[in-house]
Amino acid sequence: MFMARPLLTSRPLLTRPFSSQPASNACWLVVAKDAKDHNALARRLEVREKHLARAAAAKKEGKVLVGGALLDENADRMIGSMMVLTVPTKKAVEEFIAEDVYVKNRVWETWEITPFRPAAFPK
């Protein structure tokens, strides 16, 4: 009996799920968690408009596919962020994150970068 095995790779597969996405870029899922000190939410709100403006510009350039805030269990408080980036390398993701005002203003305390492949849903 044939059993499919998961594809193991040390780098993300290059995909082109949307016609506007360059074929040379890989997708990366970034999950960032906010700091837990009392002032973290205030710091987030203080620079949020700059963060969103940068994200909107990156979306227009095709670097960001989707992003948004992570919420606590009651869905009433922001506790982090997620985004899917389309850039060639993990290093490019790290550089993109390092330049974000949420990093520079100590909003994001930790983040995880994971290769990501969007599902190709049938039409």
Backbone as XML, in Angstrom:
<?xml version="1.0"?>
<chain id="A" units="angstrom">
  <residue number="1" name="MET">
    <atom name="N" x="0.834" y="-1.180" z="0.000"/>
    <atom name="CA" x="0.000" y="0.000" z="0.000"/>
    <atom name="C" x="0.882" y="1.247" z="0.000"/>
  </residue>
  <residue number="2" name="PHE">
    <atom name="N" x="0.608" y="2.161" z="-0.882"/>
    <atom name="CA" x="1.371" y="3.401" z="-0.991"/>
    <atom name="C" x="0.909" y="4.397" z="0.065"/>
  </residue>
  <residue number="3" name="MET">
    <atom name="N" x="1.868" y="4.949" z="0.793"/>
    <atom name="CA" x="1.543" y="5.977" z="1.787"/>
    <atom name="C" x="2.328" y="7.229" z="1.446"/>
  </residue>
  <residue number="4" name="ALA">
    <atom name="N" x="1.639" y="8.326" z="1.345"/>
    <atom name="CA" x="2.305" y="9.596" z="1.046"/>
    <atom name="C" x="3.107" y="10.040" z="2.254"/>
  </residue>
  <residue number="5" name="ARG">
    <atom name="N" x="4.270" y="10.561" z="1.985"/>
    <atom name="CA" x="5.107" y="11.104" z="3.051"/>
    <atom name="C" x="5.136" y="12.615" z="2.924"/>
  </residue>
  <residue number="6" name="PRO">
    <atom name="N" x="5.269" y="13.308" z="4.063"/>
    <atom name="CA" x="5.368" y="14.767" z="3.969"/>
    <atom name="C" x="6.664" y="15.154" z="3.272"/>
  </residue>
  <residue number="7" name="LEU">
    <atom name="N" x="6.612" y="16.234" z="2.552"/>
    <atom name="CA" x="7.786" y="16.751" z="1.870"/>
    <atom name="C" x="8.618" y="17.520" z="2.874"/>
  </residue>
  <residue number="8" name="LEU">
    <atom name="N" x="9.843" y="17.092" z="3.086"/>
    <atom name="CA" x="10.731" y="17.767" z="4.024"/>
    <atom name="C" x="11.723" y="18.606" z="3.249"/>
  </residue>
  <residue number="9" name="THR">
    <atom name="N" x="11.822" y="19.852" z="3.613"/>
    <atom name="CA" x="12.750" y="20.744" z="2.931"/>
    <atom name="C" x="13.291" y="21.760" z="3.916"/>
  </residue>
  <residue number="10" name="SER">
    <atom name="N" x="14.495" y="22.189" z="3.729"/>
    <atom name="CA" x="15.088" y="23.178" z="4.622"/>
    <atom name="C" x="14.809" y="24.595" z="4.164"/>
  </residue>
  <residue number="11" name="ARG">
    <atom name="N" x="14.207" y="24.742" z="3.002"/>
    <atom name="CA" x="13.850" y="26.080" z="2.534"/>
    <atom name="C" x="12.438" y="26.019" z="1.972"/>
  </residue>
  <residue number="12" name="PRO">
    <atom name="N" x="11.763" y="27.159" z="2.004"/>
    <atom name="CA" x="10.386" y="27.127" z="1.521"/>
    <atom name="C" x="10.331" y="26.885" z="0.018"/>
  </residue>
  <residue number="13" name="LEU">
    <atom name="N" x="9.254" y="26.277" z="-0.407"/>
    <atom name="CA" x="9.056" y="26.083" z="-1.834"/>
    <atom name="C" x="8.624" y="27.397" z="-2.457"/>
  </residue>
  <residue number="14" name="LEU">
    <atom name="N" x="9.074" y="27.639" z="-3.650"/>
    <atom name="CA" x="8.668" y="28.842" z="-4.353"/>
    <atom name="C" x="7.280" y="28.608" z="-4.917"/>
  </residue>
  <residue number="15" name="THR">
    <atom name="N" x="6.402" y="29.539" z="-4.633"/>
    <atom name="CA" x="5.025" y="29.383" z="-5.075"/>
    <atom name="C" x="4.576" y="30.623" z="-5.808"/>
  </residue>
  <residue number="16" name="ARG">
    <atom name="N" x="3.467" y="30.473" z="-6.493"/>
    <atom name="CA" x="2.869" y="31.604" z="-7.184"/>
    <atom name="C" x="1.351" y="31.463" z="-7.088"/>
  </residue>
  <residue number="17" name="PRO">
    <atom name="N" x="0.816" y="31.618" z="-5.844"/>
    <atom name="CA" x="-0.609" y="31.400" z="-5.675"/>
    <atom name="C" x="-1.466" y="32.515" z="-6.263"/>
  </residue>
  <residue number="18" name="PHE">
    <atom name="N" x="-0.905" y="33.684" z="-6.449"/>
    <atom name="CA" x="-1.633" y="34.813" z="-7.001"/>
    <atom name="C" x="-0.840" y="35.338" z="-8.184"/>
  </residue>
  <residue number="19" name="SER">
    <atom name="N" x="-1.494" y="35.779" z="-9.212"/>
    <atom name="CA" x="-0.784" y="36.215" z="-10.409"/>
    <atom name="C" x="0.091" y="37.437" z="-10.158"/>
  </residue>
  <residue number="20" name="SER">
    <atom name="N" x="-0.211" y="38.218" z="-9.112"/>
    <atom name="CA" x="0.590" y="39.405" z="-8.831"/>
    <atom name="C" x="1.838" y="39.082" z="-8.018"/>
  </residue>
  <residue number="21" name="GLN">
    <atom name="N" x="1.951" y="37.849" z="-7.522"/>
    <atom name="CA" x="3.116" y="37.471" z="-6.727"/>
    <atom name="C" x="4.256" y="37.036" z="-7.635"/>
  </residue>
  <residue number="22" name="PRO">
    <atom name="N" x="5.443" y="37.649" z="-7.478"/>
    <atom name="CA" x="6.576" y="37.223" z="-8.301"/>
    <atom name="C" x="6.931" y="35.772" z="-8.021"/>
  </residue>
  <residue number="23" name="ALA">
    <atom name="N" x="7.255" y="35.028" z="-9.052"/>
    <atom name="CA" x="7.583" y="33.612" z="-8.904"/>
    <atom name="C" x="8.875" y="33.399" z="-8.124"/>
  </residue>
  <residue number="24" name="SER">
    <atom name="N" x="9.754" y="34.400" z="-8.044"/>
    <atom name="CA" x="11.047" y="34.237" z="-7.383"/>
    <atom name="C" x="10.974" y="34.415" z="-5.878"/>
  </residue>
  <residue number="25" name="ASN">
    <atom name="N" x="9.837" y="34.791" z="-5.330"/>
    <atom name="CA" x="9.731" y="35.011" z="-3.900"/>
    <atom name="C" x="9.081" y="33.834" z="-3.203"/>
  </residue>
  <residue number="26" name="ALA">
    <atom name="N" x="9.540" y="33.586" z="-1.990"/>
    <atom name="CA" x="8.971" y="32.547" z="-1.151"/>
    <atom name="C" x="8.020" y="33.197" z="-0.157"/>
  </residue>
  <residue number="27" name="CYS">
    <atom name="N" x="7.140" y="32.401" z="0.418"/>
    <atom name="CA" x="6.212" y="32.905" z="1.433"/>
    <atom name="C" x="6.718" y="32.527" z="2.820"/>
  </residue>
  <residue number="28" name="TRP">
    <atom name="N" x="6.501" y="33.442" z="3.756"/>
    <atom name="CA" x="6.936" y="33.262" z="5.130"/>
    <atom name="C" x="5.825" y="33.707" z="6.061"/>
  </residue>
  <residue number="29" name="LEU">
    <atom name="N" x="5.523" y="32.898" z="7.063"/>
    <atom name="CA" x="4.572" y="33.256" z="8.101"/>
    <atom name="C" x="5.354" y="33.809" z="9.282"/>
  </residue>
  <residue number="30" name="VAL">
    <atom name="N" x="4.983" y="35.004" z="9.718"/>
    <atom name="CA" x="5.623" y="35.618" z="10.877"/>
    <atom name="C" x="4.564" y="35.757" z="11.964"/>
  </residue>
  <residue number="31" name="VAL">
    <atom name="N" x="4.860" y="35.201" z="13.141"/>
    <atom name="CA" x="4.005" y="35.362" z="14.309"/>
    <atom name="C" x="4.847" y="36.058" z="15.367"/>
  </residue>
  <residue number="32" name="ALA">
    <atom name="N" x="4.431" y="37.278" z="15.716"/>
    <atom name="CA" x="5.168" y="38.090" z="16.691"/>
    <atom name="C" x="4.326" y="38.258" z="17.945"/>
  </residue>
  <residue number="33" name="LYS">
    <atom name="N" x="4.945" y="38.086" z="19.094"/>
    <atom name="CA" x="4.248" y="38.233" z="20.375"/>
    <atom name="C" x="4.701" y="39.525" z="21.048"/>
  </residue>
  <residue number="34" name="ASP">
    <atom name="N" x="3.726" y="40.252" z="21.593"/>
    <atom name="CA" x="4.012" y="41.502" z="22.282"/>
    <atom name="C" x="4.695" y="41.243" z="23.620"/>
  </residue>
  <residue number="35" name="ALA">
    <atom name="N" x="5.417" y="42.255" z="24.085"/>
    <atom name="CA" x="5.988" y="42.218" z="25.427"/>
    <atom name="C" x="4.842" y="42.144" z="26.426"/>
  </residue>
  <residue number="36" name="LYS">
    <atom name="N" x="5.123" y="41.672" z="27.625"/>
    <atom name="CA" x="4.063" y="41.466" z="28.610"/>
    <atom name="C" x="4.046" y="42.507" z="29.725"/>
  </residue>
  <residue number="37" name="ASP">
    <atom name="N" x="4.908" y="43.498" z="29.643"/>
    <atom name="CA" x="4.919" y="44.516" z="30.692"/>
    <atom name="C" x="3.680" y="45.418" z="30.579"/>
  </residue>
  <residue number="38" name="HIS">
    <atom name="N" x="3.418" y="46.184" z="31.622"/>
    <atom name="CA" x="2.212" y="47.029" z="31.677"/>
    <atom name="C" x="2.150" y="48.082" z="30.581"/>
  </residue>
  <residue number="39" name="ASN">
    <atom name="N" x="3.281" y="48.516" z="30.060"/>
    <atom name="CA" x="3.304" y="49.581" z="29.061"/>
    <atom name="C" x="3.325" y="49.079" z="27.613"/>
  </residue>
  <residue number="40" name="ALA">
    <atom name="N" x="3.317" y="47.774" z="27.418"/>
    <atom name="CA" x="3.431" y="47.219" z="26.061"/>
    <atom name="C" x="2.274" y="47.669" z="25.165"/>
  </residue>
  <residue number="41" name="LEU">
    <atom name="N" x="1.059" y="47.585" z="25.660"/>
    <atom name="CA" x="-0.088" y="47.980" z="24.847"/>
    <atom name="C" x="-0.037" y="49.476" z="24.528"/>
  </residue>
  <residue number="42" name="ALA">
    <atom name="N" x="0.367" y="50.284" z="25.494"/>
    <atom name="CA" x="0.495" y="51.735" z="25.256"/>
    <atom name="C" x="1.541" y="52.012" z="24.187"/>
  </residue>
  <residue number="43" name="ARG">
    <atom name="N" x="2.668" y="51.297" z="24.225"/>
    <atom name="CA" x="3.710" y="51.470" z="23.205"/>
    <atom name="C" x="3.179" y="51.069" z="21.838"/>
  </residue>
  <residue number="44" name="ARG">
    <atom name="N" x="2.414" y="49.983" z="21.792"/>
    <atom name="CA" x="1.822" y="49.507" z="20.530"/>
    <atom name="C" x="0.919" y="50.587" z="19.944"/>
  </residue>
  <residue number="45" name="LEU">
    <atom name="N" x="0.010" y="51.102" z="20.755"/>
    <atom name="CA" x="-0.945" y="52.098" z="20.272"/>
    <atom name="C" x="-0.258" y="53.390" z="19.852"/>
  </residue>
  <residue number="46" name="GLU">
    <atom name="N" x="0.829" y="53.730" z="20.519"/>
    <atom name="CA" x="1.578" y="54.961" z="20.217"/>
    <atom name="C" x="2.162" y="54.955" z="18.802"/>
  </residue>
  <residue number="47" name="VAL">
    <atom name="N" x="2.605" y="53.798" z="18.325"/>
    <atom name="CA" x="3.261" y="53.724" z="17.001"/>
    <atom name="C" x="2.447" y="52.934" z="15.985"/>
  </residue>
  <residue number="48" name="ARG">
    <atom name="N" x="1.228" y="52.587" z="16.334"/>
    <atom name="CA" x="0.406" y="51.724" z="15.482"/>
    <atom name="C" x="0.178" y="52.311" z="14.089"/>
  </residue>
  <residue number="49" name="GLU">
    <atom name="N" x="-0.105" y="53.594" z="13.987"/>
    <atom name="CA" x="-0.364" y="54.205" z="12.670"/>
    <atom name="C" x="0.866" y="54.114" z="11.766"/>
  </residue>
  <residue number="50" name="LYS">
    <atom name="N" x="2.064" y="54.305" z="12.334"/>
    <atom name="CA" x="3.296" y="54.170" z="11.538"/>
    <atom name="C" x="3.476" y="52.724" z="11.085"/>
  </residue>
  <residue number="51" name="HIS">
    <atom name="N" x="3.203" y="51.796" z="11.988"/>
    <atom name="CA" x="3.319" y="50.373" z="11.650"/>
    <atom name="C" x="2.354" y="50.009" z="10.509"/>
  </residue>
  <residue number="52" name="LEU">
    <atom name="N" x="1.108" y="50.449" z="10.628"/>
    <atom name="CA" x="0.103" y="50.133" z="9.607"/>
    <atom name="C" x="0.417" y="50.789" z="8.267"/>
  </residue>
  <residue number="53" name="ALA">
    <atom name="N" x="0.941" y="52.014" z="8.294"/>
    <atom name="CA" x="1.309" y="52.697" z="7.048"/>
    <atom name="C" x="2.431" y="51.940" z="6.345"/>
  </residue>
  <residue number="54" name="ARG">
    <atom name="N" x="3.410" y="51.477" z="7.102"/>
    <atom name="CA" x="4.518" y="50.708" z="6.510"/>
    <atom name="C" x="4.012" y="49.381" z="5.953"/>
  </residue>
  <residue number="55" name="ALA">
    <atom name="N" x="3.128" y="48.724" z="6.690"/>
    <atom name="CA" x="2.572" y="47.452" z="6.229"/>
    <atom name="C" x="1.746" y="47.650" z="4.955"/>
  </residue>
  <residue number="56" name="ALA">
    <atom name="N" x="0.978" y="48.733" z="4.895"/>
    <atom name="CA" x="0.171" y="49.016" z="3.700"/>
    <atom name="C" x="1.065" y="49.257" z="2.490"/>
  </residue>
  <residue number="57" name="ALA">
    <atom name="N" x="2.167" y="49.984" z="2.687"/>
    <atom name="CA" x="3.109" y="50.223" z="1.591"/>
    <atom name="C" x="3.746" y="48.915" z="1.134"/>
  </residue>
  <residue number="58" name="ALA">
    <atom name="N" x="4.099" y="48.048" z="2.084"/>
    <atom name="CA" x="4.696" y="46.752" z="1.747"/>
    <atom name="C" x="3.684" y="45.857" z="1.028"/>
  </residue>
  <residue number="59" name="LYS">
    <atom name="N" x="2.417" y="45.975" z="1.386"/>
    <atom name="CA" x="1.378" y="45.206" z="0.682"/>
    <atom name="C" x="1.266" y="45.682" z="-0.758"/>
  </residue>
  <residue number="60" name="LYS">
    <atom name="N" x="1.310" y="46.993" z="-0.951"/>
    <atom name="CA" x="1.239" y="47.564" z="-2.297"/>
    <atom name="C" x="2.421" y="47.098" z="-3.156"/>
  </residue>
  <residue number="61" name="GLU">
    <atom name="N" x="3.598" y="46.933" z="-2.523"/>
    <atom name="CA" x="4.802" y="46.461" z="-3.219"/>
    <atom name="C" x="4.776" y="44.951" z="-3.456"/>
  </residue>
  <residue number="62" name="GLY">
    <atom name="N" x="3.828" y="44.257" z="-2.843"/>
    <atom name="CA" x="3.745" y="42.810" z="-2.999"/>
    <atom name="C" x="4.532" y="42.028" z="-1.969"/>
  </residue>
  <residue number="63" name="LYS">
    <atom name="N" x="5.082" y="42.699" z="-0.951"/>
    <atom name="CA" x="5.855" y="42.004" z="0.086"/>
    <atom name="C" x="4.963" y="41.376" z="1.151"/>
  </residue>
  <residue number="64" name="VAL">
    <atom name="N" x="3.828" y="42.005" z="1.452"/>
    <atom name="CA" x="2.910" y="41.501" z="2.469"/>
    <atom name="C" x="1.641" y="41.013" z="1.782"/>
  </residue>
  <residue number="65" name="LEU">
    <atom name="N" x="1.275" y="39.757" z="2.033"/>
    <atom name="CA" x="0.021" y="39.225" z="1.500"/>
    <atom name="C" x="-1.136" y="39.533" z="2.436"/>
  </residue>
  <residue number="66" name="VAL">
    <atom name="N" x="-0.914" y="39.314" z="3.733"/>
    <atom name="CA" x="-1.955" y="39.528" z="4.734"/>
    <atom name="C" x="-1.277" y="39.734" z="6.085"/>
  </residue>
  <residue number="67" name="GLY">
    <atom name="N" x="-1.944" y="40.416" z="6.961"/>
    <atom name="CA" x="-1.423" y="40.613" z="8.302"/>
    <atom name="C" x="-2.535" y="41.064" z="9.217"/>
  </residue>
  <residue number="68" name="GLY">
    <atom name="N" x="-2.270" y="41.022" z="10.517"/>
    <atom name="CA" x="-3.267" y="41.480" z="11.475"/>
    <atom name="C" x="-2.817" y="41.246" z="12.894"/>
  </residue>
  <residue number="69" name="ALA">
    <atom name="N" x="-3.648" y="41.699" z="13.803"/>
    <atom name="CA" x="-3.351" y="41.583" z="15.232"/>
    <atom name="C" x="-3.794" y="40.233" z="15.774"/>
  </residue>
  <residue number="70" name="LEU">
    <atom name="N" x="-2.999" y="39.682" z="16.682"/>
    <atom name="CA" x="-3.402" y="38.516" z="17.467"/>
    <atom name="C" x="-4.112" y="39.053" z="18.703"/>
  </residue>
  <residue number="71" name="LEU">
    <atom name="N" x="-5.192" y="38.392" z="19.085"/>
    <atom name="CA" x="-5.984" y="38.848" z="20.220"/>
    <atom name="C" x="-5.939" y="37.842" z="21.360"/>
  </residue>
  <residue number="72" name="ASP">
    <atom name="N" x="-6.215" y="38.327" z="22.565"/>
    <atom name="CA" x="-6.290" y="37.418" z="23.710"/>
    <atom name="C" x="-7.541" y="36.551" z="23.595"/>
  </residue>
  <residue number="73" name="GLU">
    <atom name="N" x="-7.730" y="35.642" z="24.536"/>
    <atom name="CA" x="-8.846" y="34.686" z="24.454"/>
    <atom name="C" x="-10.212" y="35.356" z="24.447"/>
  </residue>
  <residue number="74" name="ASN">
    <atom name="N" x="-10.321" y="36.537" z="25.028"/>
    <atom name="CA" x="-11.592" y="37.264" z="25.038"/>
    <atom name="C" x="-11.765" y="38.118" z="23.792"/>
  </residue>
  <residue number="75" name="ALA">
    <atom name="N" x="-10.762" y="38.135" z="22.926"/>
    <atom name="CA" x="-10.769" y="38.917" z="21.691"/>
    <atom name="C" x="-10.983" y="40.401" z="21.942"/>
  </residue>
  <residue number="76" name="ASP">
    <atom name="N" x="-10.448" y="40.891" z="23.068"/>
    <atom name="CA" x="-10.617" y="42.313" z="23.357"/>
    <atom name="C" x="-9.298" y="43.053" z="23.593"/>
  </residue>
  <residue number="77" name="ARG">
    <atom name="N" x="-8.170" y="42.353" z="23.455"/>
    <atom name="CA" x="-6.876" y="42.991" z="23.681"/>
    <atom name="C" x="-5.851" y="42.420" z="22.698"/>
  </residue>
  <residue number="78" name="MET">
    <atom name="N" x="-5.089" y="43.313" z="22.042"/>
    <atom name="CA" x="-4.046" y="42.876" z="21.113"/>
    <atom name="C" x="-2.851" y="42.341" z="21.909"/>
  </residue>
  <residue number="79" name="ILE">
    <atom name="N" x="-2.359" y="41.169" z="21.509"/>
    <atom name="CA" x="-1.235" y="40.546" z="22.209"/>
    <atom name="C" x="-0.093" y="40.189" z="21.253"/>
  </residue>
  <residue number="80" name="GLY">
    <atom name="N" x="-0.236" y="40.512" z="19.979"/>
    <atom name="CA" x="0.795" y="40.188" z="19.009"/>
    <atom name="C" x="0.308" y="40.469" z="17.611"/>
  </residue>
  <residue number="81" name="SER">
    <atom name="N" x="1.051" y="39.957" z="16.647"/>
    <atom name="CA" x="0.734" y="40.184" z="15.238"/>
    <atom name="C" x="1.095" y="38.952" z="14.429"/>
  </residue>
  <residue number="82" name="MET">
    <atom name="N" x="0.477" y="38.853" z="13.246"/>
    <atom name="CA" x="0.872" y="37.838" z="12.277"/>
    <atom name="C" x="0.882" y="38.483" z="10.904"/>
  </residue>
  <residue number="83" name="MET">
    <atom name="N" x="1.737" y="37.967" z="10.048"/>
    <atom name="CA" x="1.753" y="38.428" z="8.665"/>
    <atom name="C" x="2.348" y="37.346" z="7.786"/>
  </residue>
  <residue number="84" name="VAL">
    <atom name="N" x="1.948" y="37.373" z="6.538"/>
    <atom name="CA" x="2.541" y="36.497" z="5.537"/>
    <atom name="C" x="3.291" y="37.404" z="4.573"/>
  </residue>
  <residue number="85" name="LEU">
    <atom name="N" x="4.596" y="37.177" z="4.473"/>
    <atom name="CA" x="5.463" y="37.968" z="3.598"/>
    <atom name="C" x="5.862" y="37.151" z="2.389"/>
  </residue>
  <residue number="86" name="THR">
    <atom name="N" x="6.065" y="37.824" z="1.269"/>
    <atom name="CA" x="6.612" y="37.177" z="0.072"/>
    <atom name="C" x="7.904" y="37.897" z="-0.278"/>
  </residue>
  <residue number="87" name="VAL">
    <atom name="N" x="8.982" y="37.332" z="0.213"/>
    <atom name="CA" x="10.334" y="37.840" z="-0.044"/>
    <atom name="C" x="11.242" y="36.642" z="-0.293"/>
  </residue>
  <residue number="88" name="PRO">
    <atom name="N" x="12.402" y="36.857" z="-0.918"/>
    <atom name="CA" x="13.211" y="35.708" z="-1.351"/>
    <atom name="C" x="13.815" y="34.847" z="-0.242"/>
  </residue>
  <residue number="89" name="THR">
    <atom name="N" x="14.186" y="35.453" z="0.895"/>
    <atom name="CA" x="14.943" y="34.703" z="1.891"/>
    <atom name="C" x="14.487" y="35.017" z="3.312"/>
  </residue>
  <residue number="90" name="LYS">
    <atom name="N" x="14.844" y="34.128" z="4.218"/>
    <atom name="CA" x="14.564" y="34.372" z="5.637"/>
    <atom name="C" x="15.300" y="35.626" z="6.109"/>
  </residue>
  <residue number="91" name="LYS">
    <atom name="N" x="16.497" y="35.841" z="5.592"/>
    <atom name="CA" x="17.250" y="37.038" z="5.948"/>
    <atom name="C" x="16.474" y="38.303" z="5.560"/>
  </residue>
  <residue number="92" name="ALA">
    <atom name="N" x="15.809" y="38.289" z="4.414"/>
    <atom name="CA" x="14.993" y="39.434" z="3.998"/>
    <atom name="C" x="13.827" y="39.646" z="4.958"/>
  </residue>
  <residue number="93" name="VAL">
    <atom name="N" x="13.246" y="38.555" z="5.467"/>
    <atom name="CA" x="12.178" y="38.663" z="6.463"/>
    <atom name="C" x="12.735" y="39.293" z="7.733"/>
  </residue>
  <residue number="94" name="GLU">
    <atom name="N" x="13.884" y="38.792" z="8.194"/>
    <atom name="CA" x="14.505" y="39.321" z="9.411"/>
    <atom name="C" x="14.802" y="40.814" z="9.276"/>
  </residue>
  <residue number="95" name="GLU">
    <atom name="N" x="15.289" y="41.213" z="8.112"/>
    <atom name="CA" x="15.578" y="42.634" z="7.882"/>
    <atom name="C" x="14.296" y="43.462" z="7.889"/>
  </residue>
  <residue number="96" name="PHE">
    <atom name="N" x="13.230" y="42.940" z="7.277"/>
    <atom name="CA" x="11.948" y="43.630" z="7.256"/>
    <atom name="C" x="11.426" y="43.828" z="8.678"/>
  </residue>
  <residue number="97" name="ILE">
    <atom name="N" x="11.506" y="42.784" z="9.489"/>
    <atom name="CA" x="11.030" y="42.853" z="10.871"/>
    <atom name="C" x="11.877" y="43.832" z="11.688"/>
  </residue>
  <residue number="98" name="ALA">
    <atom name="N" x="13.189" y="43.767" z="11.525"/>
    <atom name="CA" x="14.094" y="44.630" z="12.304"/>
    <atom name="C" x="13.812" y="46.113" z="12.093"/>
  </residue>
  <residue number="99" name="GLU">
    <atom name="N" x="13.306" y="46.472" z="10.917"/>
    <atom name="CA" x="13.019" y="47.875" z="10.609"/>
    <atom name="C" x="11.634" y="48.327" z="11.078"/>
  </residue>
  <residue number="100" name="ASP">
    <atom name="N" x="10.836" y="47.417" z="11.602"/>
    <atom name="CA" x="9.474" y="47.767" z="12.011"/>
    <atom name="C" x="9.485" y="48.567" z="13.316"/>
  </residue>
  <residue number="101" name="VAL">
    <atom name="N" x="8.575" y="49.539" z="13.412"/>
    <atom name="CA" x="8.491" y="50.360" z="14.628"/>
    <atom name="C" x="8.067" y="49.531" z="15.839"/>
  </residue>
  <residue number="102" name="TYR">
    <atom name="N" x="7.399" y="48.414" z="15.634"/>
    <atom name="CA" x="7.042" y="47.567" z="16.769"/>
    <atom name="C" x="8.282" y="46.915" z="17.387"/>
  </residue>
  <residue number="103" name="VAL">
    <atom name="N" x="9.302" y="46.662" z="16.593"/>
    <atom name="CA" x="10.563" y="46.148" z="17.139"/>
    <atom name="C" x="11.345" y="47.295" z="17.766"/>
  </residue>
  <residue number="104" name="LYS">
    <atom name="N" x="11.464" y="48.384" z="17.040"/>
    <atom name="CA" x="12.245" y="49.530" z="17.523"/>
    <atom name="C" x="11.670" y="50.127" z="18.804"/>
  </residue>
  <residue number="105" name="ASN">
    <atom name="N" x="10.366" y="49.986" z="19.026"/>
    <atom name="CA" x="9.726" y="50.532" z="20.225"/>
    <atom name="C" x="9.365" y="49.456" z="21.246"/>
  </residue>
  <residue number="106" name="ARG">
    <atom name="N" x="9.993" y="48.303" z="21.116"/>
    <atom name="CA" x="9.851" y="47.206" z="22.084"/>
    <atom name="C" x="8.413" y="46.757" z="22.285"/>
  </residue>
  <residue number="107" name="VAL">
    <atom name="N" x="7.615" y="46.781" z="21.207"/>
    <atom name="CA" x="6.261" y="46.230" z="21.264"/>
    <atom name="C" x="6.357" y="44.717" z="21.109"/>
  </residue>
  <residue number="108" name="TRP">
    <atom name="N" x="6.989" y="44.271" z="20.009"/>
    <atom name="CA" x="7.185" y="42.840" z="19.806"/>
    <atom name="C" x="8.374" y="42.388" z="20.642"/>
  </residue>
  <residue number="109" name="GLU">
    <atom name="N" x="8.139" y="41.370" z="21.454"/>
    <atom name="CA" x="9.204" y="40.832" z="22.294"/>
    <atom name="C" x="9.880" y="39.640" z="21.617"/>
  </residue>
  <residue number="110" name="THR">
    <atom name="N" x="9.062" y="38.807" z="20.982"/>
    <atom name="CA" x="9.589" y="37.629" z="20.285"/>
    <atom name="C" x="8.838" y="37.470" z="18.973"/>
  </residue>
  <residue number="111" name="TRP">
    <atom name="N" x="9.455" y="36.759" z="18.037"/>
    <atom name="CA" x="8.774" y="36.431" z="16.785"/>
    <atom name="C" x="9.336" y="35.149" z="16.227"/>
  </residue>
  <residue number="112" name="GLU">
    <atom name="N" x="8.476" y="34.479" z="15.478"/>
    <atom name="CA" x="8.825" y="33.231" z="14.818"/>
    <atom name="C" x="8.632" y="33.402" z="13.322"/>
  </residue>
  <residue number="113" name="ILE">
    <atom name="N" x="9.587" y="32.924" z="12.552"/>
    <atom name="CA" x="9.519" y="32.987" z="11.093"/>
    <atom name="C" x="9.469" y="31.548" z="10.581"/>
  </residue>
  <residue number="114" name="THR">
    <atom name="N" x="8.411" y="31.232" z="9.825"/>
    <atom name="CA" x="8.220" y="29.874" z="9.345"/>
    <atom name="C" x="7.938" y="29.887" z="7.847"/>
  </residue>
  <residue number="115" name="PRO">
    <atom name="N" x="8.585" y="29.029" z="7.074"/>
    <atom name="CA" x="8.218" y="28.924" z="5.663"/>
    <atom name="C" x="6.739" y="28.589" z="5.549"/>
  </residue>
  <residue number="116" name="PHE">
    <atom name="N" x="6.085" y="29.145" z="4.548"/>
    <atom name="CA" x="4.639" y="29.027" z="4.424"/>
    <atom name="C" x="4.262" y="28.785" z="2.969"/>
  </residue>
  <residue number="117" name="ARG">
    <atom name="N" x="3.289" y="27.919" z="2.758"/>
    <atom name="CA" x="2.783" y="27.685" z="1.416"/>
    <atom name="C" x="1.271" y="27.899" z="1.428"/>
  </residue>
  <residue number="118" name="PRO">
    <atom name="N" x="0.795" y="28.939" z="0.748"/>
    <atom name="CA" x="-0.662" y="29.149" z="0.671"/>
    <atom name="C" x="-1.325" y="27.980" z="-0.051"/>
  </residue>
  <residue number="119" name="ALA">
    <atom name="N" x="-2.517" y="27.645" z="0.383"/>
    <atom name="CA" x="-3.278" y="26.584" z="-0.269"/>
    <atom name="C" x="-3.735" y="27.039" z="-1.640"/>
  </residue>
  <residue number="120" name="ALA">
    <atom name="N" x="-3.688" y="26.131" z="-2.587"/>
    <atom name="CA" x="-4.201" y="26.398" z="-3.934"/>
    <atom name="C" x="-5.598" y="25.783" z="-3.999"/>
  </residue>
  <residue number="121" name="PHE">
    <atom name="N" x="-6.590" y="26.558" z="-3.641"/>
    <atom name="CA" x="-7.961" y="26.061" z="-3.628"/>
    <atom name="C" x="-8.494" y="25.917" z="-5.047"/>
  </residue>
  <residue number="122" name="PRO">
    <atom name="N" x="-9.274" y="24.861" z="-5.282"/>
    <atom name="CA" x="-9.872" y="24.707" z="-6.612"/>
    <atom name="C" x="-10.876" y="25.836" z="-6.864"/>
  </residue>
  <residue number="123" name="LYS">
    <atom name="N" x="-11.000" y="26.196" z="-8.128"/>
    <atom name="CA" x="-11.938" y="27.283" z="-8.479"/>
    <atom name="C" x="-13.327" y="26.766" z="-8.623"/>
  </residue>
</chain>
